[in-house]
Amino acid sequence: MSTSLHLICIMFFGCAFGLFQQCAKILPDSPFQISVEVGTEFTAMCILTDSLYTSEDIEWIMGNVTLPRESYKKINESAVSVTMKISTSMNNPLKCSTSARTYSLNTYSSFKSPCTYGIYLQKGYPPLQPKNLTCVALQVGKLISPDLTCSWDQETRDTLIPTTYTLFARIWGGQQFDSVSKDPHTRSLTVNLVTFPNHMMLDVWVEVNNTLGNVTLKEGDKESEEFVKPNPPANVKVIPEDKFPSSLMVNWTHPIHSTTFKLKYNIRYRKAGSGIWTEVPQDFTKAYTESFRLQFLEPYTDYEVQMRCINQKGLGYWSDWSSSVTVRTPEAIPGSRPDLWRVYGDDDSVVKLIWKDPVKSYGKILSYNLTIGEGNSPERLVVYSKEYQFHLKGERAFVKITASNSVGVSPPSTLVISRHEASRGVDQVIYSVLDGQLQVDWLPPTQIGKNVSEYLLEWVSVPDKQRDWQRVSGELNNTILKGNFQPFIRYNISIYPIYKEKKHYNRPGKGFTVEAYLQQGPPLKGPSVDVSNTQKNSAFLKWDEIPIDSQRGFLTNYTIFYKTGDIDQSVVVEPHVSSYKLTGLASKSQYVVHIMASNVEGSVNGSDSSFYTKQYDDGEIEVIVVLVCLGFLFFIAFIMMLSLKNREVIKKHLWPQVPDPHHSTIATWSPDCPIKTDSPKEATLPDVSVVEVDVFDGKSLCEEDKTMLPLKKDKYFSEEHSSGIGGSSCMSSPRQSVSDSDEGDSGQTTASTVQYSSVVASGYKGQTPSLQAPVFARSESTQPLLDCEEHQEHLLDGGSQQRNSYFKRGRGLEQLQPQDTEEPGCFSPTEEEDTPTLTEDPPGPAPGYMPQQSGYRPQRED
C-alpha cells in the first residue's frame, strides 16, 4: 500500500520535461515510509537532475508549511540539504520543489515548469528495554504443564510505529520454541514446550523490535525445576487432643509424585480473627513427611492453620497457601484472674460489683465464686452472672472472686470497697485523638510512700451509660484505649490508681474524670426558646439544654438572634447558660428570636419564636395614676389655698358689690312712722314679717294694739332670708317682689337690681279707705339705698303722716321692752338683721278681719 502511494506521489509531483522524467531526487529515499524517531534531528538532501535549475531555486516544504531557509545548507550548485527536529505535529510529505523565471531579449519574462519531489516520514519511538523477566510452569494434576508463561515489566509508552514482542525458549541440545505478539501493550507471553523437560536445562529470552530499534532480555540457562510452581499440600487436617490442650496435630498428603521431585513444607497458624500469622521454622518441616504437631498453643482457643510447599532443593516457586482449617484447642484450668470492678449507686452504701471473664479463661466459665468480707464472718456466694449488688454495712469491705470452668478454678481477683476513697488519685488527665484512636495521658499521684501497682481506665458513654474499662501497668502514664468508640458520642473517661494492700488486696484511689469525643460533628438541632416575663423594654428567654446525643461535640457558645422590622441584633452567651434577659428592646414592638448552638465543627439554628413588648411596664400605669392623682390633689389644695388667700379679690370679680342691709334706713320711707333710734336690745329681733293692712283704715297701725296682730312669716320670704328688710344677704340673686299677693298684684322682677323688700298697704278690717293713696316702700337700687340716710332730719318731720306698713317685733322682745310699745312701731334694719326668729305676740284678744273690697286672699306657700 505504501509503495503504491509513493509511486502515485511521484507521478503526481511530475517532472520538468515529461510525465515520467524526474528532475530532482531526495536522499534518503525509499519506496516505503522512512521511520524517524520523534525528538531527534533529521537531515534530507535534494539533488537536481535538470540543468534548468540551480540550488537557489530549491524550496523545502513539510506538508503545507515551507521550512525556513535558515535550516537549508547548500552542498553545491545542484544540491541543498535541510535539517529539522521531528515532532508528532508534522504532516507528510517532505517535498523538494524548484521554480525559476527566464528573460528574453525583448525584456519579457516567463516561468519555467516547476519541479517537485517528495518522501513520506513515519514518526515513532524505538522500543524500551523490558525488565524482570519471570517464567513459571504450573502443576496440572500430577504433572507439570508444558506451557511456560513468562512476564516482564516495561515502561508504558506508545511507540507510534509497529512493534513486535517475541518469547523464545530453547532446550539444551533440543528444539527452540517461540511465541510472537504485535500488541504494543504486551507484557507476557506463553510458549508451549509440548512436554515439560524435567531434569533438563532450559534457556528463555524475550525480544522487542521495530524499525527504529531492537532490545532483548534473557532469563539465562536454568534447570527446568526452577520454573515449576507446585500445587498446595492436599487434604490438610488439624486434630485437637484432649490430653494436650496446648497442641494440635496437622496432617496432609503430597501434591506431586516424588519421581518428579520431592517437596518440603511450610506451616503457619494464628488465632481466629487475628491478623498476625505465626510460621513454623522451615527447618522443622523440611523432611519429606506428611504430619506435624503444633505446640505451645493456648487452651480453648480457635486457631487457623495453612500450609504450602516447594521443591525440596529450594528451586522454583512456593505453592499457594492451602485453604484455612480452623479448630479449637481443648480446655484447661483458667490461666488468669477475673477483671473485678465496682460501681457505686446513689448512696455510698449501695455497691454494684461487675467483672469480666479471665483473659485466659481456657474454657467456658460456668460460675463465679464470690466472697464479701465485712467483719469476722465473710459471705460466700456462687454467682452465675457477671454482676452482683450488695449493701455496704461498715466503712469498707474486702471482695474476692474466682472463675470456674469444667477443668478448674482461676486465680482470685481482689478489691477493697470503701465508702470514701482516701488514697490520692492522679493529678491531671488529658486526651487526644491519634490515628482514629483515643489516647489518654495523665500525671501519676504525688503521694509519698505508696506505689501504684496499676491504673484502671474506665469509660462510660453518655447518655446510654455503656461502661467498659481496661488496666495498664503502674509504670505507664499514657495509653491508647481499646474500646469500641463511636464518633459523635461523648464519653466520660476516669482514671483510678490501684494500690496494693495487705493480703494482696487491690484498693482504688480517687478517680479523675474528663469528657472526650473520638470525633466531633455539628449539632443535630438547636434549642427551642421560650419567652416569658415580657416587659416594655425587656424579655426573659429560657431554653432547654440540647440533649447530649444531639450535641455531637462540646458546645462553644449560644448565639441569640432577635429581630424587629429590619433591625437584626445578636448576643453571645456561654454554653452552660440556659436563660438570658434581653434588654434595650423597643416598646410595643414585635420581635422574632431564635438561638444558634455552636461547637468546633459547626452551628445549627433552633426554631423561631415571636413575642410582643408591652407599651408600659408592670406597675407603670399605677404609678402614672398615683402621680396624676397626687398632682391633682396638690393642684386642688393649691387652688383652695390661693382662693382663701385671695377670697376678697375673687369675691369682687365673681359677685357685684351689694350694700349691707344692716345699714339701711328704709323705715324712714313711711310717713306715718317716726324714725326710731336703734337700741341695743332691738338688735336681737328674730325676724320680720310683712303684714298687709287696709289703706283705708283711719287709725295708724302704730297706734293699734300691736299685741292683737299675730306675726307670721310671710310666704314670700326666700330661702336665703331675703324676703324682708334686713333679711336679705348681699350674696342673694334677683328674685320676684315679696309684695305679690295675687296673680293680679303687680310685682317687679328686675334682673339688674337686688330687691330687699316690698311693703303694700291695703284696707284693714273692712274700713273705708281714706283718700290717701297706698304707700309702697322698697329698694331696688344698687346705689346707696336712701338719700335720707344722709338727711335723717327730713324723716323726723314727717311723723304726723301715718305709715301704712307695720313691722311687728317678736313677742319675747316686747316683754323685755314694755316701754317701747307706746310708741308707733317702725321698721328697724338692725332689728331685722340680728333677729334669728319671729315669735307671736303675747296672748290677747284675737283680732278679727272685716270683709275687704277685694275679699280675703290667702297667702301662697312655696
CORCOR-V611282 format. One record per residue. N is the residue number from 1. D_LAST is the distance of its C-alpha to the last C-alpha in Angstrom with 1 decimal. Layout:
n=N d_last=D_LAST
n=N d_last=D_LAST
//
This chain:
n=1 d_last=156.5
n=2 d_last=156.4
n=3 d_last=160.0
n=4 d_last=159.2
n=5 d_last=156.2
n=6 d_last=158.3
n=7 d_last=160.9
n=8 d_last=158.2
n=9 d_last=156.9
n=10 d_last=160.4
n=11 d_last=160.8
n=12 d_last=157.3
n=13 d_last=157.8
n=14 d_last=161.0
n=15 d_last=164.0
n=16 d_last=164.9
n=17 d_last=167.8
n=18 d_last=167.5
n=19 d_last=165.3
n=20 d_last=167.2
n=21 d_last=168.5
n=22 d_last=166.6
n=23 d_last=166.1
n=24 d_last=164.5
n=25 d_last=164.2
n=26 d_last=161.8
n=27 d_last=163.0
n=28 d_last=162.3
n=29 d_last=162.6
n=30 d_last=162.3
n=31 d_last=162.1
n=32 d_last=159.2
n=33 d_last=156.0
n=34 d_last=156.7
n=35 d_last=154.7
n=36 d_last=153.1
n=37 d_last=150.9
n=38 d_last=147.4
n=39 d_last=146.9
n=40 d_last=150.5
n=41 d_last=152.3
n=42 d_last=154.4
n=43 d_last=157.1
n=44 d_last=158.6
n=45 d_last=161.4
n=46 d_last=161.8
n=47 d_last=165.5
n=48 d_last=166.3
n=49 d_last=169.3
n=50 d_last=169.2
n=51 d_last=170.5
n=52 d_last=168.1
n=53 d_last=165.4
n=54 d_last=165.2
n=55 d_last=163.1
n=56 d_last=160.7
n=57 d_last=159.8
n=58 d_last=158.7
n=59 d_last=154.9
n=60 d_last=153.5
n=61 d_last=150.6
n=62 d_last=148.7
n=63 d_last=147.0
n=64 d_last=145.4
n=65 d_last=145.1
n=66 d_last=147.7
n=67 d_last=148.7
n=68 d_last=148.7
n=69 d_last=152.1
n=70 d_last=151.6
n=71 d_last=152.6
n=72 d_last=155.8
n=73 d_last=159.2
n=74 d_last=162.2
n=75 d_last=165.3
n=76 d_last=167.7
n=77 d_last=167.6
n=78 d_last=167.2
n=79 d_last=165.1
n=80 d_last=161.5
n=81 d_last=159.7
n=82 d_last=156.0
n=83 d_last=154.2
n=84 d_last=150.7
n=85 d_last=148.5
n=86 d_last=147.9
n=87 d_last=144.3
n=88 d_last=142.8
n=89 d_last=141.0
n=90 d_last=144.3
n=91 d_last=145.2
n=92 d_last=148.7
n=93 d_last=151.2
n=94 d_last=152.7
n=95 d_last=154.5
n=96 d_last=157.0
n=97 d_last=156.8
n=98 d_last=159.0
n=99 d_last=158.7
n=100 d_last=160.5
n=101 d_last=160.7
n=102 d_last=164.1
n=103 d_last=164.9
n=104 d_last=167.5
n=105 d_last=169.4
n=106 d_last=167.1
n=107 d_last=164.2
n=108 d_last=162.7
n=109 d_last=161.5
n=110 d_last=161.1
n=111 d_last=159.9
n=112 d_last=162.3
n=113 d_last=161.5
n=114 d_last=159.2
n=115 d_last=160.6
n=116 d_last=158.4
n=117 d_last=159.2
n=118 d_last=156.8
n=119 d_last=156.6
n=120 d_last=153.9
n=121 d_last=152.7
n=122 d_last=151.4
n=123 d_last=148.9
n=124 d_last=148.4
n=125 d_last=148.9
n=126 d_last=151.8
n=127 d_last=151.2
n=128 d_last=149.9
n=129 d_last=151.9
n=130 d_last=150.9
n=131 d_last=150.5
n=132 d_last=150.5
n=133 d_last=152.7
n=134 d_last=152.3
n=135 d_last=154.2
n=136 d_last=153.7
n=137 d_last=155.4
n=138 d_last=153.3
n=139 d_last=154.6
n=140 d_last=154.5
n=141 d_last=155.3
n=142 d_last=158.2
n=143 d_last=159.6
n=144 d_last=158.7
n=145 d_last=157.5
n=146 d_last=159.9
n=147 d_last=156.9
n=148 d_last=156.5
n=149 d_last=153.1
n=150 d_last=152.8
n=151 d_last=149.7
n=152 d_last=149.1
n=153 d_last=146.5
n=154 d_last=146.1
n=155 d_last=143.6
n=156 d_last=141.6
n=157 d_last=142.6
n=158 d_last=143.3
n=159 d_last=146.8
n=160 d_last=145.9
n=161 d_last=149.5
n=162 d_last=151.2
n=163 d_last=152.0
n=164 d_last=154.2
n=165 d_last=153.9
n=166 d_last=157.1
n=167 d_last=157.6
n=168 d_last=161.2
n=169 d_last=162.6
n=170 d_last=166.3
n=171 d_last=168.3
n=172 d_last=171.1
n=173 d_last=174.3
n=174 d_last=172.4
n=175 d_last=170.2
n=176 d_last=167.4
n=177 d_last=164.1
n=178 d_last=161.2
n=179 d_last=157.8
n=180 d_last=156.3
n=181 d_last=152.7
n=182 d_last=151.5
n=183 d_last=147.9
n=184 d_last=146.8
n=185 d_last=144.4
n=186 d_last=147.1
n=187 d_last=147.0
n=188 d_last=149.1
n=189 d_last=152.1
n=190 d_last=154.0
n=191 d_last=157.8
n=192 d_last=159.6
n=193 d_last=162.8
n=194 d_last=163.9
n=195 d_last=164.7
n=196 d_last=163.3
n=197 d_last=166.2
n=198 d_last=165.9
n=199 d_last=167.8
n=200 d_last=168.6
n=201 d_last=167.6
n=202 d_last=165.1
n=203 d_last=164.4
n=204 d_last=161.0
n=205 d_last=159.6
n=206 d_last=157.1
n=207 d_last=157.6
n=208 d_last=155.0
n=209 d_last=156.2
n=210 d_last=155.3
n=211 d_last=156.9
n=212 d_last=155.5
n=213 d_last=156.7
n=214 d_last=157.9
n=215 d_last=156.9
n=216 d_last=158.2
n=217 d_last=157.0
n=218 d_last=159.5
n=219 d_last=158.9
n=220 d_last=162.4
n=221 d_last=165.1
n=222 d_last=163.6
n=223 d_last=164.5
n=224 d_last=163.0
n=225 d_last=161.2
n=226 d_last=159.1
n=227 d_last=157.3
n=228 d_last=156.6
n=229 d_last=153.2
n=230 d_last=153.5
n=231 d_last=150.9
n=232 d_last=148.9
n=233 d_last=150.3
n=234 d_last=150.0
n=235 d_last=148.6
n=236 d_last=146.8
n=237 d_last=145.7
n=238 d_last=144.0
n=239 d_last=144.5
n=240 d_last=142.7
n=241 d_last=144.5
n=242 d_last=142.8
n=243 d_last=145.1
n=244 d_last=144.5
n=245 d_last=140.7
n=246 d_last=141.2
n=247 d_last=143.7
n=248 d_last=144.1
n=249 d_last=147.3
n=250 d_last=147.6
n=251 d_last=150.1
n=252 d_last=151.1
n=253 d_last=153.9
n=254 d_last=155.8
n=255 d_last=154.6
n=256 d_last=158.1
n=257 d_last=161.7
n=258 d_last=163.5
n=259 d_last=166.4
n=260 d_last=164.0
n=261 d_last=162.9
n=262 d_last=161.5
n=263 d_last=157.9
n=264 d_last=156.0
n=265 d_last=152.4
n=266 d_last=149.1
n=267 d_last=146.4
n=268 d_last=142.8
n=269 d_last=139.8
n=270 d_last=136.2
n=271 d_last=133.3
n=272 d_last=131.3
n=273 d_last=128.5
n=274 d_last=130.0
n=275 d_last=131.0
n=276 d_last=133.9
n=277 d_last=137.4
n=278 d_last=140.1
n=279 d_last=143.7
n=280 d_last=146.8
n=281 d_last=149.5
n=282 d_last=152.0
n=283 d_last=154.9
n=284 d_last=153.8
n=285 d_last=153.9
n=286 d_last=156.8
n=287 d_last=159.2
n=288 d_last=159.8
n=289 d_last=157.8
n=290 d_last=155.1
n=291 d_last=153.0
n=292 d_last=151.2
n=293 d_last=149.0
n=294 d_last=145.8
n=295 d_last=145.2
n=296 d_last=142.6
n=297 d_last=139.7
n=298 d_last=136.5
n=299 d_last=136.3
n=300 d_last=133.8
n=301 d_last=133.2
n=302 d_last=133.4
n=303 d_last=136.0
n=304 d_last=136.9
n=305 d_last=140.6
n=306 d_last=142.4
n=307 d_last=146.0
n=308 d_last=148.1
n=309 d_last=151.8
n=310 d_last=154.3
n=311 d_last=158.0
n=312 d_last=159.6
n=313 d_last=161.1
n=314 d_last=157.7
n=315 d_last=158.6
n=316 d_last=156.1
n=317 d_last=152.5
n=318 d_last=150.4
n=319 d_last=149.2
n=320 d_last=145.5
n=321 d_last=143.8
n=322 d_last=143.8
n=323 d_last=140.7
n=324 d_last=138.7
n=325 d_last=139.4
n=326 d_last=136.6
n=327 d_last=137.3
n=328 d_last=135.9
n=329 d_last=137.8
n=330 d_last=138.0
n=331 d_last=135.6
n=332 d_last=136.3
n=333 d_last=134.6
n=334 d_last=131.5
n=335 d_last=132.5
n=336 d_last=129.2
n=337 d_last=126.2
n=338 d_last=122.7
n=339 d_last=120.1
n=340 d_last=117.6
n=341 d_last=114.0
n=342 d_last=110.7
n=343 d_last=107.0
n=344 d_last=104.3
n=345 d_last=101.2
n=346 d_last=97.7
n=347 d_last=98.9
n=348 d_last=102.0
n=349 d_last=103.3
n=350 d_last=103.5
n=351 d_last=106.6
n=352 d_last=107.9
n=353 d_last=111.6
n=354 d_last=112.8
n=355 d_last=116.4
n=356 d_last=118.7
n=357 d_last=122.1
n=358 d_last=125.1
n=359 d_last=126.1
n=360 d_last=129.6
n=361 d_last=128.8
n=362 d_last=132.1
n=363 d_last=130.9
n=364 d_last=127.9
n=365 d_last=125.7
n=366 d_last=125.2
n=367 d_last=123.2
n=368 d_last=122.0
n=369 d_last=122.8
n=370 d_last=119.8
n=371 d_last=119.9
n=372 d_last=116.8
n=373 d_last=117.6
n=374 d_last=114.9
n=375 d_last=116.8
n=376 d_last=120.0
n=377 d_last=119.7
n=378 d_last=119.2
n=379 d_last=117.9
n=380 d_last=120.2
n=381 d_last=119.0
n=382 d_last=120.5
n=383 d_last=118.1
n=384 d_last=118.6
n=385 d_last=115.8
n=386 d_last=115.4
n=387 d_last=112.5
n=388 d_last=111.5
n=389 d_last=108.3
n=390 d_last=108.2
n=391 d_last=106.1
n=392 d_last=107.4
n=393 d_last=107.4
n=394 d_last=108.6
n=395 d_last=108.7
n=396 d_last=111.5
n=397 d_last=113.8
n=398 d_last=117.2
n=399 d_last=117.7
n=400 d_last=121.0
n=401 d_last=121.7
n=402 d_last=124.8
n=403 d_last=125.3
n=404 d_last=127.8
n=405 d_last=129.7
n=406 d_last=132.5
n=407 d_last=135.1
n=408 d_last=133.5
n=409 d_last=130.7
n=410 d_last=129.5
n=411 d_last=129.4
n=412 d_last=126.2
n=413 d_last=123.1
n=414 d_last=121.1
n=415 d_last=117.6
n=416 d_last=115.7
n=417 d_last=112.0
n=418 d_last=109.8
n=419 d_last=106.1
n=420 d_last=106.2
n=421 d_last=108.8
n=422 d_last=110.1
n=423 d_last=112.7
n=424 d_last=111.8
n=425 d_last=111.4
n=426 d_last=112.3
n=427 d_last=110.7
n=428 d_last=109.8
n=429 d_last=110.0
n=430 d_last=109.8
n=431 d_last=110.6
n=432 d_last=111.9
n=433 d_last=112.9
n=434 d_last=116.6
n=435 d_last=118.2
n=436 d_last=115.5
n=437 d_last=115.7
n=438 d_last=113.6
n=439 d_last=115.4
n=440 d_last=114.1
n=441 d_last=115.0
n=442 d_last=114.2
n=443 d_last=115.2
n=444 d_last=116.9
n=445 d_last=115.5
n=446 d_last=116.4
n=447 d_last=116.7
n=448 d_last=119.9
n=449 d_last=122.3
n=450 d_last=121.4
n=451 d_last=122.9
n=452 d_last=121.2
n=453 d_last=123.4
n=454 d_last=121.5
n=455 d_last=118.1
n=456 d_last=116.0
n=457 d_last=113.8
n=458 d_last=111.0
n=459 d_last=108.8
n=460 d_last=105.7
n=461 d_last=104.2
n=462 d_last=100.4
n=463 d_last=98.5
n=464 d_last=100.9
n=465 d_last=102.6
n=466 d_last=106.1
n=467 d_last=108.4
n=468 d_last=111.9
n=469 d_last=114.1
n=470 d_last=117.5
n=471 d_last=119.7
n=472 d_last=121.7
n=473 d_last=124.1
n=474 d_last=122.8
n=475 d_last=124.8
n=476 d_last=122.8
n=477 d_last=119.5
n=478 d_last=118.8
n=479 d_last=119.3
n=480 d_last=118.4
n=481 d_last=116.3
n=482 d_last=118.0
n=483 d_last=115.0
n=484 d_last=113.7
n=485 d_last=111.1
n=486 d_last=108.9
n=487 d_last=107.2
n=488 d_last=103.4
n=489 d_last=103.3
n=490 d_last=102.3
n=491 d_last=104.6
n=492 d_last=104.2
n=493 d_last=107.6
n=494 d_last=108.4
n=495 d_last=111.6
n=496 d_last=112.7
n=497 d_last=115.8
n=498 d_last=117.9
n=499 d_last=119.7
n=500 d_last=122.6
n=501 d_last=122.1
n=502 d_last=124.6
n=503 d_last=126.2
n=504 d_last=125.7
n=505 d_last=122.0
n=506 d_last=119.9
n=507 d_last=116.7
n=508 d_last=114.2
n=509 d_last=112.5
n=510 d_last=109.0
n=511 d_last=108.3
n=512 d_last=107.2
n=513 d_last=105.2
n=514 d_last=104.6
n=515 d_last=103.0
n=516 d_last=105.3
n=517 d_last=105.6
n=518 d_last=108.8
n=519 d_last=107.2
n=520 d_last=103.6
n=521 d_last=101.7
n=522 d_last=98.3
n=523 d_last=95.4
n=524 d_last=94.8
n=525 d_last=91.1
n=526 d_last=88.3
n=527 d_last=85.4
n=528 d_last=82.1
n=529 d_last=79.2
n=530 d_last=75.9
n=531 d_last=72.9
n=532 d_last=70.1
n=533 d_last=67.5
n=534 d_last=66.8
n=535 d_last=64.7
n=536 d_last=63.7
n=537 d_last=67.1
n=538 d_last=69.3
n=539 d_last=70.5
n=540 d_last=72.7
n=541 d_last=75.8
n=542 d_last=77.9
n=543 d_last=81.0
n=544 d_last=83.6
n=545 d_last=87.2
n=546 d_last=89.6
n=547 d_last=91.9
n=548 d_last=95.2
n=549 d_last=97.2
n=550 d_last=95.1
n=551 d_last=95.5
n=552 d_last=99.2
n=553 d_last=99.6
n=554 d_last=98.0
n=555 d_last=94.7
n=556 d_last=94.6
n=557 d_last=90.9
n=558 d_last=87.7
n=559 d_last=86.2
n=560 d_last=82.5
n=561 d_last=81.7
n=562 d_last=78.0
n=563 d_last=76.8
n=564 d_last=73.6
n=565 d_last=74.0
n=566 d_last=77.3
n=567 d_last=77.3
n=568 d_last=79.9
n=569 d_last=80.2
n=570 d_last=82.3
n=571 d_last=83.0
n=572 d_last=86.1
n=573 d_last=85.9
n=574 d_last=88.6
n=575 d_last=90.0
n=576 d_last=88.8
n=577 d_last=85.1
n=578 d_last=83.0
n=579 d_last=79.6
n=580 d_last=78.2
n=581 d_last=74.9
n=582 d_last=74.5
n=583 d_last=72.6
n=584 d_last=71.7
n=585 d_last=70.4
n=586 d_last=68.0
n=587 d_last=64.4
n=588 d_last=63.1
n=589 d_last=66.7
n=590 d_last=69.0
n=591 d_last=72.3
n=592 d_last=75.5
n=593 d_last=77.7
n=594 d_last=81.2
n=595 d_last=83.8
n=596 d_last=87.5
n=597 d_last=90.0
n=598 d_last=93.3
n=599 d_last=96.7
n=600 d_last=100.0
n=601 d_last=100.9
n=602 d_last=97.7
n=603 d_last=94.0
n=604 d_last=91.7
n=605 d_last=88.0
n=606 d_last=85.5
n=607 d_last=82.7
n=608 d_last=79.8
n=609 d_last=76.3
n=610 d_last=73.1
n=611 d_last=69.9
n=612 d_last=66.7
n=613 d_last=65.5
n=614 d_last=61.8
n=615 d_last=59.5
n=616 d_last=58.3
n=617 d_last=60.0
n=618 d_last=58.8
n=619 d_last=56.1
n=620 d_last=55.8
n=621 d_last=52.5
n=622 d_last=51.1
n=623 d_last=52.4
n=624 d_last=50.8
n=625 d_last=47.4
n=626 d_last=47.8
n=627 d_last=48.8
n=628 d_last=46.0
n=629 d_last=43.4
n=630 d_last=45.1
n=631 d_last=45.1
n=632 d_last=41.5
n=633 d_last=40.7
n=634 d_last=42.9
n=635 d_last=41.3
n=636 d_last=37.8
n=637 d_last=39.2
n=638 d_last=40.9
n=639 d_last=37.8
n=640 d_last=35.8
n=641 d_last=38.7
n=642 d_last=39.0
n=643 d_last=35.3
n=644 d_last=35.5
n=645 d_last=38.6
n=646 d_last=37.3
n=647 d_last=33.6
n=648 d_last=34.0
n=649 d_last=35.5
n=650 d_last=32.9
n=651 d_last=30.1
n=652 d_last=31.9
n=653 d_last=32.3
n=654 d_last=28.9
n=655 d_last=26.6
n=656 d_last=27.4
n=657 d_last=28.7
n=658 d_last=26.0
n=659 d_last=27.3
n=660 d_last=26.5
n=661 d_last=24.3
n=662 d_last=26.4
n=663 d_last=29.2
n=664 d_last=27.4
n=665 d_last=29.0
n=666 d_last=26.3
n=667 d_last=27.1
n=668 d_last=30.5
n=669 d_last=28.9
n=670 d_last=28.7
n=671 d_last=32.2
n=672 d_last=31.9
n=673 d_last=31.4
n=674 d_last=34.1
n=675 d_last=33.6
n=676 d_last=33.5
n=677 d_last=35.0
n=678 d_last=33.0
n=679 d_last=34.3
n=680 d_last=34.1
n=681 d_last=32.4
n=682 d_last=29.6
n=683 d_last=28.8
n=684 d_last=27.4
n=685 d_last=24.5
n=686 d_last=21.5
n=687 d_last=18.7
n=688 d_last=18.1
n=689 d_last=15.9
n=690 d_last=16.0
n=691 d_last=17.6
n=692 d_last=18.4
n=693 d_last=22.2
n=694 d_last=24.6
n=695 d_last=26.7
n=696 d_last=29.7
n=697 d_last=29.9
n=698 d_last=33.4
n=699 d_last=32.7
n=700 d_last=31.1
n=701 d_last=28.1
n=702 d_last=30.1
n=703 d_last=32.8
n=704 d_last=30.8
n=705 d_last=30.6
n=706 d_last=27.6
n=707 d_last=27.7
n=708 d_last=26.9
n=709 d_last=23.4
n=710 d_last=20.9
n=711 d_last=18.5
n=712 d_last=14.9
n=713 d_last=12.3
n=714 d_last=10.5
n=715 d_last=6.8
n=716 d_last=7.9
n=717 d_last=9.5
n=718 d_last=9.2
n=719 d_last=10.0
n=720 d_last=13.5
n=721 d_last=13.8
n=722 d_last=14.4
n=723 d_last=12.6
n=724 d_last=15.9
n=725 d_last=19.5
n=726 d_last=20.9
n=727 d_last=17.7
n=728 d_last=17.7
n=729 d_last=19.6
n=730 d_last=22.3
n=731 d_last=21.2
n=732 d_last=17.8
n=733 d_last=17.4
n=734 d_last=16.9
n=735 d_last=13.5
n=736 d_last=12.5
n=737 d_last=13.8
n=738 d_last=12.0
n=739 d_last=14.5
n=740 d_last=12.9
n=741 d_last=12.5
n=742 d_last=13.4
n=743 d_last=14.3
n=744 d_last=17.7
n=745 d_last=17.0
n=746 d_last=18.3
n=747 d_last=16.5
n=748 d_last=17.9
n=749 d_last=17.1
n=750 d_last=20.3
n=751 d_last=20.9
n=752 d_last=23.9
n=753 d_last=22.5
n=754 d_last=20.2
n=755 d_last=18.3
n=756 d_last=18.3
n=757 d_last=17.2
n=758 d_last=17.6
n=759 d_last=19.2
n=760 d_last=19.7
n=761 d_last=22.5
n=762 d_last=23.0
n=763 d_last=25.3
n=764 d_last=25.4
n=765 d_last=26.8
n=766 d_last=28.1
n=767 d_last=30.6
n=768 d_last=32.1
n=769 d_last=30.7
n=770 d_last=33.3
n=771 d_last=34.6
n=772 d_last=32.9
n=773 d_last=30.1
n=774 d_last=26.6
n=775 d_last=26.3
n=776 d_last=23.6
n=777 d_last=23.5
n=778 d_last=21.8
n=779 d_last=23.1
n=780 d_last=22.7
n=781 d_last=26.0
n=782 d_last=27.0
n=783 d_last=30.3
n=784 d_last=31.0
n=785 d_last=28.5
n=786 d_last=31.0
n=787 d_last=34.6
n=788 d_last=34.8
n=789 d_last=34.2
n=790 d_last=37.7
n=791 d_last=39.0
n=792 d_last=37.4
n=793 d_last=40.3
n=794 d_last=39.1
n=795 d_last=36.0
n=796 d_last=38.2
n=797 d_last=40.2
n=798 d_last=37.3
n=799 d_last=36.8
n=800 d_last=38.1
n=801 d_last=35.2
n=802 d_last=32.3
n=803 d_last=28.8
n=804 d_last=26.0
n=805 d_last=23.3
n=806 d_last=23.4
n=807 d_last=22.0
n=808 d_last=22.6
n=809 d_last=23.9
n=810 d_last=23.6
n=811 d_last=25.8
n=812 d_last=27.8
n=813 d_last=28.7
n=814 d_last=29.9
n=815 d_last=32.2
n=816 d_last=33.6
n=817 d_last=34.2
n=818 d_last=35.3
n=819 d_last=37.3
n=820 d_last=34.3
n=821 d_last=33.1
n=822 d_last=35.9
n=823 d_last=34.8
n=824 d_last=32.1
n=825 d_last=28.8
n=826 d_last=28.0
n=827 d_last=25.4
n=828 d_last=26.6
n=829 d_last=25.2
n=830 d_last=27.0
n=831 d_last=25.4
n=832 d_last=21.9
n=833 d_last=22.6
n=834 d_last=24.6
n=835 d_last=22.7
n=836 d_last=20.9
n=837 d_last=19.2
n=838 d_last=18.9
n=839 d_last=20.9
n=840 d_last=21.7
n=841 d_last=24.9
n=842 d_last=28.1
n=843 d_last=28.8
n=844 d_last=30.1
n=845 d_last=30.2
n=846 d_last=26.9
n=847 d_last=26.1
n=848 d_last=26.1
n=849 d_last=24.4
n=850 d_last=26.7
n=851 d_last=26.0
n=852 d_last=24.9
n=853 d_last=26.1
n=854 d_last=22.9
n=855 d_last=21.9
n=856 d_last=19.1
n=857 d_last=15.6
n=858 d_last=13.0
n=859 d_last=9.8
n=860 d_last=6.5
n=861 d_last=3.7
n=862 d_last=0.0
//
